Amino acid sequence: FQAEDGIRDVERSRGLGDVYKRQFLHHVVTLRSDLGIPHTVVELGVDPDAGQRIAAAAAVDPSAATNPVPCTPEFAARVFDAACEGHLDGLR
């Protein structure tokens, strides 16, 4: 996206409407498909049974403090499960 599309910086972009978010997601999914990147982390070789261990590590990772959404072990586990299944539902 260009600035004229409404995204001027990271802080301001978080308030964009659903149209921009859907467009951005569409572009990411299309690029991933064009590059041959699998749709799920399981297809990348990640063990789906490692969710609790990965979620616990993600919650205490130093970069978690910069996330706009608090990264609790429970939230990280939901993100991991969604990545294993290939969907974004219920991640708010």
ABEGO torsion letter per residue (X at the ends): XBAAAGBABAAAAAABBAAAAAAAAAAAAAAAAAAGBBABAAAAGBBAAAAAAAAAAAAABAAAAABABBBBAAAAAAAAAAAAAGBABGAX
